Amino acid sequence: MESRSIPIVNINYKGKVDWNGVLNLVYAWLTDRKFTFIERKHKSRTDEREILITSDRRITGYIRYYIDVEIRFINIKPTEIETPNGIVQGFEGHLSVDISGKFVADWQKRWGGHEWIQQLDFFFRKFIIHQDLEHIYEDNLLIMVDNLKRELQKFLGMEVFH
């Protein structure tokens, strides 16, 4: 079993935020891309909110993607926010979003066990699908994480670079 992580993507924002809108955007984005997800950590205080969402998706019988989204919102104060749908209750404060991703080869551990089978798996990864691991699966995961980052930046009204 081999695991490869991609660099963590970070968004920092100070201003008015529709907290429920941010969460709904992340959940909808993961659902649209057929990820299964769970909230691993959820903290809600008067001046602070924090949530960790872990998700995974089966790509093939050999490759599985994992994306974690950690959202921290500190020094918050209730406020009203104007949206295209009208005025909603939101918060003003510092928002930080960390998006991390990795993919795992042989996630079902079918190539574990006997030493000869493990060597066959090593040969398969290094010489047969090496290019696919680097140029297809890793690149697709990078693109997916970048798309989620762009969607969040657009939602927050930040400048999005192409």
N, C-alpha and C positions, 0 to 999 in steps of 0.2 A: 504494500500500500504506500503510495507516494502522495504527498500533499504539497501544493505550491500556492503560496500567498501572493497577492498583489499589494502594491502600496496603499496605505490608508488615505482616503480622500476626506478632506475636512472643509466644512463650511462654518464661518463665523459671521454672525449678523447681530447688529444692535438696532432695535427699533420695535415697532408694533408687529405682533405676530398673532395670527389666528391659530391657536394651539390645536384645536380639533381639526382644522383644515390641514395642518401639516401632517398629523397622524393619519387622517383619511387619505391624503395623497400617497403616503408611504405604503399603507395597506392596499390601496387600489393598484399601485404600481406593481407590488409583489404579486397580487392576485392575478393581474392581467398577464403576467409572465409565468404563471403557473408555479410559483414558489409556495411551499407550505411554510408557515411562520408561527412563532410563539413569542410572547412577551416574557423574557427571562427576568427582567428587573423593571419594577414600576414604583417610582417614588413621587409622591405629590404632597408638597407642603405649601404653606401660604405664599412664600417668596421663592419657591424652587420646584421644578418638575424635572424628572429624569426617567427615561425609558430605554430599555435595551431590547431590540427585536432581532431574533436570530431566525434565519430562513434557509431553506435548502430546496434544491430541485434536481431530479434525476435527469441527466442529459442522455446518457447511454447506460447500458448495463455495466460499463467500466468507469464512466466519468460522472461525478456529481459536483454541482456548484453549491457553495455556501456564501451567503451575504449577511453580514451583521450591520445593523443600523443603531447607533447609540446617539440619543438626542438628549442634550442637557439645556435647560432653560433656567437661568438664575437672575436674581435681583428683579423679580417680576412684580409688576403692579397692574391691577385690572384697568382696562380702558375699552373704549368702543372703537371698532375698525370699520371703515367703509369698504364694502366689497361690491362687485357687480350685482350681487343678489340682495343688497341692502346693508344695513348696519348690523354687525354681530358683536358679541362680547369677546374680547381678546385680552392680550396682555402686552405690556411693554417691558423689555429687558434685553438680556444677552442670550442669544441662541447659539449653540454649538452642536454641529452634527458631524459624527465620524462614521464613514461608510467603509467597511473592510470586506474583502472577499478572498476566497480561496477555492481551489478545486482539488478534488481527491481522485486519484486513479486507483482502481480496484477497491472501490468503496464497499463492496460486498465481501471483500476478503476471500475471494475464490482462489486466489493465487498464493495463499498462505499455506502453512503446513510444512510439507516435505521440502527439504532443501533443494531438490532437483526442480520442483515446481516453482520455487522462489527464484531460482536462477533463470528459468524460462521466462518468468514475468519480467525480470531485470533486462533480459535480452529483448523482449517484446517492447518495453518502454524505451530503451536506449537506441535501438537500431531500426525498429519497424514503425513505431508511431511517434518518434521523437519530434519530428516536424509538426505533426498534428497537435501534440501537446503544447508546443510553444506558439505556433502560428494560427491555430484555429481556436482551441479551447481557452487558452490564456487571453488571447486578443478579444474573443467574444465576451469574456467575463469583464475585462477592462472596459469595453464599450458599454456593457450593461450598467456598471457602476457609474461611469461617466454620465450616462443618460439619466440615472436617478439623481445625480448631483445637479444636472442642468434643470430638471423638472423642479427640484426644490428651490433652486436659485430663481427661476422664473416666478414661482409661487410667492416668494418673498420679495419680489421686485428688484432683485439684484441684477447687475449687468452680467450677461452670459456671453462668454467668448467662444468662438467656433474653432 
